[in-house]
Amino acid sequence: MAQQHPRNVVLLDLDGTLTKSDGGIIQSVVKTFEELGRPVPDDAELHRFIGPAISESLARNHVPAGEMDRAIAIYRSYYNERPAFDDPNEPGAKVPGQLVNVVFPGIPEQLRRLRADGYYLALASCKPEFQCVPICEHFHLTGLLDGIYGASTDNSRLDKDQVIRYCFERIGFDPSAGDRALMVGDRYTDIDGARACGVDTIGCRWGYAPTGEMEEHGAYEIIERVDQIEDAVNRYFASH
């Protein structure tokens, strides 16, 4: 079937934008450093793991290149496979880190409203796609999105700009046919990655950005609450 143009595409980050995922990421990072026999980063640094590629954060915390593959494997085992952590949604149950996670209240309603407004909704995350898919399925987000796009496992697609370009390629995004896009995210990775693709970003204050980060990196607009997403998106596309 021929692709319909023009389309307005809303790119959505996952961690810190759609879901409150810090618990599972941080606990998996702590286990990783313990198994490596390395000092566990302090709390502020642990929170900086949310957003960038895991390899970038491990390198920033002095994990050498020679240990990187092992460190990533340990992290992924806790995050994807080992039921080592308490399930916040089901007391008494144990789950892997990726399910120590909750959808921010109001997100499903906002996604439904954006879909009703006619936007194409694409998840665009630096989390590997093989992790994004089961998380979205578990939390019933898959049916509210038009596509799920994440990083690759072979390091060929790690950064947000690479994920966005991959998404655009897969969906046949065509600015010459009038297609337009907007990123909705909470970290510098979203803002910088989107800008590299010629896309503006709505920043989400409820996410994991340190104070001043989104302003410093030049978010187009910053919203305070989940229930402001639809209005901010509509405002943007009405003026561009």
Steps between C-alpha positions, in 0.01 A plus 500: 500500500635845411626704793279796590671840505526749656531349848574657835721261697539518878818324618473387861779411739431210739694531828400814688240598241251214479621290794659553840780249455776623731460222758573214264781675315675616817470165679637322191790748481581449870510120448724550197760704692488253792568206267781691330653569843493873430377782726128566456439857371326744731127563479522805272723313257276192507209717387706618202488144365139563397491623141840444335617168359624270780849485344528881514406507868731213593790670321424827680536306825844366413413150377792434260451392141638156580222437755219666307352190333493312832347799680224535239429126515467512881272804479278341238474176696359687799294740294348249256512154657569451869193541725711662771292803597167577667212563258349846573175391335458165679619482861694183581592423138854520364575634154799601285598866504305595188174431684595703809315770318164677490323704233469863605134573586318658208735374226252251343234773480743742336607240244136426417429871455803549275397202287147643477651830385657314208866487604728206418647395836846341490696390805864606448724378782872448559399184685557198275191419297494145636446655846249764387260253341428280807480805728240662274309174476508438878368849575239497218666783308553309174142544383521876565808544276542473124856372521776410748857595407803452722874448497661192348697240696809515273595865582415613146200699628560646846429871511165679473574652159579152365175363645297789353658456155428125519139576593465749213643248255266225618185715482589672172517846657517754218532873578476580127148355509408720797581257784596672827625366833535598865686323783352469851767407756667582828880495451773676303528187287148561369560871430845460340407189303181654365681823405757298302204375295347846460230435760395710803432355846230552760674442836326309781566635848377178670793303358864461600678811374719675760395859573570727204597224255205536264533879494873476437453263207225711346166323536239676286256502793503335844177371652445424867228233491396196299158648426668784307648277227212515252459877525876558458514273195195669343649844569826403334350361182253791474792743491740309270 
